């Protein structure tokens, strides 16, 4: 192969390999962040008079 063909191939392949590598690490990072949420059910905002031991002080009916 002549040097010009190798240079053109390198100009095409090196950015493509870099892009694939970057995408691989980005997906791995997002997957790791999503795995940290496993078992997380969401935030529970339980404050105020309805959280007392008895529900007598609640301002609205508590179902169940």
N, C-alpha and C positions, 0 to 999 in steps of 0.2 A: 504494500500500500504506500502511496506517496504521502508526504507530510501534510499536504493540503486536505486530503480526505480524512486523515486522523484528526486534524484540527477541527474540521467541520463536525465530525462525529462527537468529538469531545464537547463542542459548543452546544450540541443538542442533548447529549446524554447526561452531562454533569448537572445542569439545572433540573432535569427530570428526576434524577436520583435524589437531589437535594429536596425537591418538592415532595416526593414520596416519603422520604425520611421524616420531614417536618410533619406531614399528615399523620404518619404512624405515631409519632410521639404526642401529637395533639390529641388523637383519639385515645391513646393510652392514659393521658392525663385526665381527660373527661371521664373515662371509664372509672378511674380511681376515685374521682370526686363523687361520682354517682354511687359507687359501692359504699362510700362513707355514710350515705343516707339509708342503707338497708336497716330495717327495723325501726326507722323513724316514722312515727305516726302523725306528726304535725304538732304544732304548738297548741297548748291548752290554756286559754285565757280564763282562769278561774280566780276571780277576785271580787271582792264586795261582800254584801251581806248574805248572798245565797251560798257561800262556801262554808258557812258556820256548821257546827255539828248538827243542829236542827235546822230545818228549812223554814222555820216560822218567820224569820226575818226577810225572806225573799220577797221581792217586789212582783214577781210573776210566778205562775205555777211551774213546778219542776216535774216534767213527765217521768213516769216510772215509779 
